[in-house]
Amino acid sequence: MQQEKRYSDMTEQELRQEISKLQEKARKAEQMGMVSEFAVLERKVLMAKAYIMDPSTFKPGEIYEIEGAPGEYFKIDYMNGVFAWGYRTKGDGTQEALPISLLKWLN
């Protein structure tokens, strides 16, 4: 059995192909009512997208809106690879990590 290539080892072209493939699988899972499978595939898409983005454009101390959660904001404490570590501004102050593909710049 061939081991799958890690997202961190893929080229941008390979990541884009993987994202397309995962989005198609997610669409089919959604049509078939496979809610759990759909959720897993959507998370994989988010992770693959994070590896296409440039982590250096996200800065500790800055606040970003969380994609798919209007009105929820995330303040970055530090970066580790494609993950931003910090906390939700309206949360309980618990530190968590979000893939950078979930963060939107404020206008």
Secondary structure, DSSP 8 states (H G I E B T S, - for coil): ------GGGS-HHHHHHHHHHHHHHHHHHHHTT-HHHHHHHHHHHHHHHHHHS-GGGS-TT-EEEETTSTT-EEEEEEEETTEEEEEETTS-S--EEEEGGGEE---
